[in-house]
Amino acid sequence: MTELKRTPLYPLYSELPGVRCIDFGGWELPVQFSGIQKEHDAVRQQAGLFDVSHMGEFMVTGPFAKSFLNRMTTNDVSKLSDGQAQYTLMCYPDGGVVDDLLVYRISADRYLVVVNASNIDKDFDWMREHLAGDVTLENVSDEYALLALQGPQAAAILKAAGAPSDVLELPSFHFKTDVPIAGVRTIVSRTGYTGEDGFEIYVSAGQAGDIWNALTKAGEPFGLLPAGLGARDTLRFEARLPLYGQELSSTITPLEAGVGFFVKLNKEDFIGKDALVKQKEEGLPRKLVGIEMIDRGIPRSHYPVYAGDVRIGEVTTGTQSPTLKRNLGLALIDADHSALGTVVEVEIRGKRLRAEVIKSPFYKRLPKE
């Protein structure tokens, strides 16, 4: 039996009362601390603190770093300035997705690439196979820990922890390096995976505990709770943020998954471009849609979806929305049945139950006044 990997923060929370850890892609990670509903509500209303140190980090450096990343990814890396981050995807030649990731431009010849934990080895091998020009690719995942501070009180908590004012004023998808928090130098990015305002904090693995403790203490007056993978999944689901392996995969293209905004078909060539151009020209065969159950039942991942006697797809993610208290799902279905208001059937425990195609995201935070 393979021993599960643990993040540098595991010793800090593994003995907390109520914490429950699970095997998540070979990592022993907390699925909840005080309950998924409670943690979900904290992020929507106050703030939550997540250990996401299992994510992978690659450093891409050299004079050809920008052109290499632009060739590897669907978004346009050339549009980034120093201190900007970008959501993007890597595709196979047939348009299927290798992974979705974040690219951080530290300087013109230095980029930090953040990938999904379950894809670290696959992504690194894929990028290494396609190296071209004067560029260096390093897997620095073991050197970093990553904390996500998410929720409407995130900026106030970061301020209480001593972060400088210019960090608190960062626009979305911008970051700063060498940010002092609790005497530790960090990278702070205004990004997240919850649909709320928030920050992600990169720190050397050996100093992660100092940051966790500082944020936990600073967050007490603001209602901050440690939050686990369960709430992270329900939060991202309500905001229609895709999860690799469910809404994205080697057999699902970015266009089908509804993240075509991050695919720049008018830029220079990138891996998968020809297939995606063709798919767009010919029309999407499938689309990812939001559904709401009409009949009583909760849609779950991989439940089949029908129109009459014809199976037209399956649920990718579904649950009872903790915020909205409605039984909702995302489903990848034949495009012919994707119009809003279309009634389909989801097979739940051998029974076909009615659901309606509805608008998504299901939740959007209100703009600041």
Secondary structure, DSSP 8 states (H G I E B T S, - for coil): ----B--TTHHHHTTSTT-EEEEETTEEEEEESS-HHHHHHHHHHSEEEEE-TTSEEEEEESTTHHHHHHHHBSS-GGG--TTBEEEEEEE-TTS-EEEEEEEEEEETTEEEEEE-GGGHHHHHHHHHHT--SS-EEEE-GGGEEEEEEESTTHHHHHHHTT--HHHHT--TTBEEEEEEETTEEEEEES--SSSS-EEEEEEEGGGHHHHHHHHHHHHGGGTEEEE-HHHHHHHHHHTT---BTTTBBTTB-TTTTT-GGG--TTSS--TTHHHHHHHHHH--SEEEEEEEESSS----TT-EEEETTEEEEEEEEEEE-TTT-SEEEEEEEEGGG-STT-EEEEEETTEEEEEEEE-S-S-------
